[in-house]
Structures are given as structure tokens and as C-alpha cells.
């Protein structure tokens, strides 16, 4: 039987990549760099064999999609911010077997999913930036699942449940990464550069901080009850699909684990960012879920 060994909400913002380049922005995201590195260290410590990444920059419009290539090898430049991320060479093993199991479980749950192995289907930076810090030796498999920008929170809860069923069938030790922001309201272009280190709305900042308190206090039922509204009112990235998958995988409103925040909350070009590691429930012998 496979095992979920990690479930984390992570940041991937391009300013983290800018932070490791020479120049005036060098080091601006050091706490986030260290938090992502720590997530990688913990994943290895827990024996992770595959990083399963809900990538909010691989945005789909119909259905649910997995990049099931045997090997992910290419060079990447961001279409969004090519001056931030370019010439990023990568080479990671993939996990076609787990991809197929996930497809089967999503379909078994009444939804549509496809696994792709197209030569030109590369990785997006919501996977690549975290992998740089977490998987520098390329020893852990990488399996991205895209986020449908028109999906509902309820759909993504069910996807998270399907992911867990597939992991348990797989024989793999899997680290799940919800790679996306908290609030995600970009400022107008004319002032965007002035908010490199800030959130675009005080309301969004306040809600983000309230969400982090819910996570740290284990008030998950309260959080998932407001998640659909949070997504709409705070301009959720990729429909907050990654977050809904995360909590669907963890047990939704039955999950009472307390998230461990690994870096301070920070703003990046108007968006709210953080890294939080959630304890994974274990199945007790009598069939109960124990946090």
C-alpha cells in the first residue's frame, strides 16, 4: 500500500527565483527559499519517492490533466515574466504509473481526466521553482496535475479524495504540494512594480492572516466552509484548486491537524504567499483516522 508522507501549501512566486540571482533583488525572498528547502528536507526524511504537485500555473479549461512523462527534461522561460525566469534547465524523473492510477481514480469518481506524455509538454514554474529548492539532485519523481481554472471547490475536493485513493494503491511514498498563493489580486500594471513586496488589498491581507490562524489552530472545518467564498472574494489563483485538492486529500472538514507555518507571510506583486506543512493523518488499526 502506498503512503501520503507530506501535504503542504507552498509558494512559487517568480520573485523567489529573482532572489537567487545577482543584483539588487538578491536575497529578498530568503525566508521562502529556506522554507522550500526545508520542505524538501522533510520530504526526504519521510522517504518521499514522488512529488505530486498541484500546479496553478498549468491552467486547464476542460477536465483534469496529468503530465505523465517518464522524464521531464527541457529548458524553461516564463512567458509571463521572462526577465524574472529564463534559461532554467531542468531534468527530473516522472511517474507515469502513479499518473495512470490517479486518472483511473478520478474517472471512477465520475470526473474526466487524461494523462499526457507529449514531447513538448513541459513543466511550469509553479513546479519548477519549488523543485529547484526541494529536489536539487533530481532523486525524487515529479508528477504535476494541472488546475482547471473553471472548476469548483467541490470538484477539487473530490479530486483530492481521488489523489489519496490513487496514492494508497500505488506502493509509493508521496509528498503532495499545493503550489499556489493565498489571495491573488494583482495590482494595475502602472503600479505593479511598486508592490513587489506587498499585498494589493488590506482586505486580502486580513483574510489571508485569518486563514493562517485557522490553519495553525486546526479550525479546518471552519476554513473549508468559507473556501468557495474566499476563492471568489480574494481572487483565488487557479480557482484555488490546489488548496481544495489539499484539504480533500487530508479529509476535508473531518481534518483537525494544525498547520506549521515555515516562513513569514509575505506579499509579492500584490499576492499573499506562505509555506505551511500539514501533518498527514494516519489510519489506525481499527479504521479510525488519527491526526
URRATA-V421764 format. One record per pair of residues at least 24 apart in sequence whose ideal C-beta (glycine too) atoms are under 8 Angstrom apart, sorted by sequence separation. I is the first residue (numbers start at 0). J is the second residue. If there is no record, write none. Layout:
BEGIN
((I | J) (I | J))
END
This chain:
BEGIN
((10 | 34) (69 | 93) (182 | 206) (222 | 246) (256 | 280) (9 | 34) (10 | 35) (68 | 93) (182 | 207) (9 | 35) (67 | 93) (69 | 95) (181 | 207) (206 | 232) (207 | 233) (254 | 280) (66 | 93) (67 | 94) (68 | 95) (206 | 233) (219 | 246) (67 | 95) (223 | 251) (224 | 252) (249 | 277) (9 | 38) (181 | 210) (223 | 252) (181 | 211) (203 | 233) (219 | 249) (249 | 279) (250 | 280) (7 | 38) (67 | 98) (91 | 122) (202 | 233) (203 | 234) (249 | 280) (66 | 98) (67 | 99) (219 | 251) (220 | 252) (245 | 277) (5 | 38) (65 | 98) (89 | 122) (146 | 179) (219 | 252) (220 | 253) (236 | 270) (256 | 290) (139 | 174) (219 | 254) (220 | 255) (253 | 288) (255 | 290) (5 | 41) (65 | 101) (219 | 255) (254 | 290) (5 | 42) (65 | 102) (87 | 124) (219 | 256) (4 | 42) (89 | 127) (217 | 255) (233 | 271) (250 | 288) (91 | 130) (217 | 256) (5 | 45) (84 | 124) (87 | 127) (217 | 257) (4 | 45) (89 | 130) (101 | 142) (216 | 257) (4 | 46) (5 | 47) (63 | 105) (215 | 257) (4 | 47) (51 | 94) (84 | 127) (91 | 134) (97 | 140) (101 | 144) (214 | 257) (215 | 258) (11 | 55) (84 | 128) (87 | 131) (98 | 142) (110 | 154) (214 | 258) (215 | 259) (11 | 56) (49 | 94) (92 | 137) (97 | 142) (215 | 260) (51 | 97) (75 | 121) (91 | 137) (94 | 140) (214 | 260) (63 | 110) (65 | 112) (67 | 114) (68 | 115) (69 | 116) (75 | 122) (77 | 124) (90 | 137) (92 | 139) (93 | 140) (94 | 141) (110 | 157) (129 | 176) (211 | 258) (49 | 97) (62 | 110) (63 | 111) (64 | 112) (65 | 113) (67 | 115) (68 | 116) (73 | 121) (91 | 139) (92 | 140) (93 | 141) (94 | 142) (109 | 157) (110 | 158) (62 | 111) (63 | 112) (64 | 113) (65 | 114) (66 | 115) (67 | 116) (73 | 122) (75 | 124) (91 | 140) (92 | 141) (93 | 142) (108 | 157) (129 | 178) (184 | 233) (185 | 234) (211 | 260) (61 | 111) (62 | 112) (63 | 113) (64 | 114) (65 | 115) (71 | 121) (91 | 141) (108 | 158) (183 | 233) (184 | 234) (62 | 113) (64 | 115) (71 | 122) (110 | 161) (182 | 233) (183 | 234) (68 | 120) (75 | 127) (108 | 160) (126 | 178) (181 | 233) (182 | 234) (183 | 235) (105 | 158) (108 | 161) (125 | 178) (182 | 235) (183 | 236) (211 | 264) (66 | 120) (107 | 161) (125 | 179) (66 | 122) (105 | 161) (180 | 236) (208 | 264) (104 | 161) (107 | 164) (179 | 236) (207 | 264) (104 | 162) (179 | 237) (101 | 161) (104 | 164) (179 | 239) (101 | 162) (104 | 165) (179 | 240) (214 | 275) (103 | 165) (179 | 241) (204 | 266) (211 | 273) (178 | 241) (179 | 242) (214 | 277) (13 | 77) (101 | 165) (104 | 168) (177 | 241) (207 | 271) (211 | 275) (100 | 165) (177 | 242) (13 | 79) (17 | 83) (57 | 123) (207 | 273) (13 | 80) (16 | 83) (56 | 123) (156 | 223) (177 | 244) (199 | 266) (204 | 271) (16 | 84) (54 | 122) (56 | 124) (57 | 125) (97 | 165) (100 | 168) (177 | 245) (198 | 266) (203 | 271) (14 | 83) (54 | 123) (56 | 125) (57 | 126) (97 | 166) (100 | 169) (175 | 244) (196 | 265) (197 | 266) (200 | 269) (13 | 83) (55 | 125) (56 | 126) (71 | 141) (175 | 245) (196 | 266) (199 | 269) (13 | 84) (16 | 87) (54 | 125) (196 | 267) (198 | 269) (199 | 270) (54 | 126) (97 | 169) (194 | 266) (195 | 267) (197 | 269) (198 | 270) (52 | 125) (96 | 169) (175 | 248) (195 | 268) (198 | 271) (217 | 290) (52 | 126) (97 | 171) (152 | 226) (153 | 227) (194 | 268) (67 | 142) (152 | 227) (194 | 269) (66 | 142) (97 | 173) (151 | 227) (52 | 129) (65 | 142) (66 | 143) (94 | 171) (191 | 268) (65 | 143) (66 | 144) (152 | 230) (191 | 269) (65 | 144) (66 | 145) (50 | 130) (64 | 144) (65 | 145) (63 | 144) (64 | 145) (63 | 145) (158 | 240) (162 | 244) (186 | 268) (50 | 133) (155 | 238) (181 | 264) (185 | 268) (186 | 269) (50 | 134) (63 | 147) (155 | 239) (159 | 243) (163 | 247) (185 | 269) (62 | 147) (155 | 240) (158 | 243) (159 | 244) (162 | 247) (163 | 248) (184 | 269) (185 | 270) (57 | 143) (59 | 145) (61 | 147) (152 | 238) (158 | 244) (159 | 245) (162 | 248) (184 | 270) (57 | 144) (58 | 145) (59 | 146) (60 | 147) (63 | 150) (151 | 238) (152 | 239) (156 | 243) (159 | 246) (160 | 247) (183 | 270) (57 | 145) (58 | 146) (59 | 147) (60 | 148) (150 | 238) (155 | 243) (156 | 244) (159 | 247) (160 | 248) (182 | 270) (183 | 271) (50 | 139) (52 | 141) (54 | 143) (57 | 146) (58 | 147) (59 | 148) (60 | 149) (148 | 237) (149 | 238) (154 | 243) (155 | 244) (158 | 247) (159 | 248) (181 | 270) (182 | 271) (49 | 139) (50 | 140) (52 | 142) (53 | 143) (54 | 144) (58 | 148) (148 | 238) (150 | 240) (156 | 246) (157 | 247) (159 | 249) (180 | 270) (181 | 271) (38 | 129) (42 | 133) (48 | 139) (49 | 140) (50 | 141) (51 | 142) (52 | 143) (53 | 144) (54 | 145) (55 | 146) (146 | 237) (147 | 238) (152 | 243) (156 | 247) (180 | 271) (181 | 272) (47 | 139) (48 | 140) (49 | 141) (50 | 142) (52 | 144) (54 | 146) (146 | 238) (148 | 240) (155 | 247) (159 | 251) (180 | 272) (181 | 273) (35 | 128) (39 | 132) (49 | 142) (51 | 144) (53 | 146) (147 | 240) (35 | 129) (38 | 132) (39 | 133) (146 | 240) (38 | 133) (39 | 134) (63 | 158) (146 | 241) (156 | 251) (36 | 132) (39 | 135) (43 | 139) (35 | 132) (36 | 133) (42 | 139) (35 | 133) (32 | 132) (144 | 244) (16 | 124) (13 | 124) (51 | 162) (16 | 128) (11 | 124) (15 | 128) (11 | 125) (11 | 126) (13 | 128) (16 | 131) (51 | 166) (12 | 128) (11 | 128) (11 | 129) (9 | 129) (49 | 171) (51 | 173) (53 | 175) (56 | 178) (48 | 171) (49 | 172) (50 | 173) (51 | 174) (52 | 175) (53 | 176) (55 | 178) (48 | 172) (49 | 173) (50 | 174) (51 | 175) (52 | 176) (53 | 177) (54 | 178) (55 | 179) (47 | 172) (48 | 173) (49 | 174) (51 | 176) (53 | 178) (55 | 180) (46 | 172) (47 | 173) (50 | 176) (52 | 178) (53 | 179) (45 | 172) (47 | 174) (45 | 174) (42 | 174) (38 | 174) (38 | 176) (3 | 163) (3 | 166) (1 | 165) (2 | 166) (3 | 167) (1 | 166) (2 | 167) (1 | 167) (0 | 167) (1 | 168) (7 | 174) (9 | 176) (11 | 178) (0 | 168) (1 | 169) (4 | 172) (5 | 173) (6 | 174) (7 | 175) (9 | 177) (10 | 178) (11 | 179) (12 | 180) (27 | 195) (1 | 170) (2 | 171) (4 | 173) (5 | 174) (6 | 175) (7 | 176) (8 | 177) (9 | 178) (27 | 196) (0 | 170) (1 | 171) (2 | 172) (3 | 173) (4 | 174) (5 | 175) (7 | 177) (10 | 180) (1 | 172) (2 | 173) (5 | 176) (6 | 177) (8 | 179) (24 | 195) (1 | 173) (3 | 175) (58 | 237) (14 | 195) (55 | 236) (56 | 237) (55 | 237) (55 | 240) (55 | 241) (53 | 240) (54 | 241) (53 | 241) (53 | 244) (53 | 245) (38 | 261) (37 | 261) (34 | 261) (34 | 262) (33 | 262) (31 | 262) (30 | 262) (8 | 241) (30 | 263) (8 | 242) (31 | 265) (30 | 265) (41 | 276) (38 | 274) (8 | 245) (28 | 265) (38 | 276) (6 | 245) (28 | 267) (35 | 274) (34 | 274) (31 | 272) (6 | 248) (6 | 249) (31 | 274) (3 | 248) (8 | 258) (10 | 262) (14 | 267) (14 | 268) (12 | 267) (12 | 268) (10 | 267) (12 | 270) (12 | 272) (10 | 272) (10 | 273) (10 | 274) (8 | 273) (9 | 274) (8 | 274) (7 | 274) (8 | 275) (7 | 275) (7 | 276) (8 | 277) (6 | 276) (7 | 277) (5 | 276) (6 | 277) (6 | 279) (5 | 279) (4 | 279) (3 | 279))
END
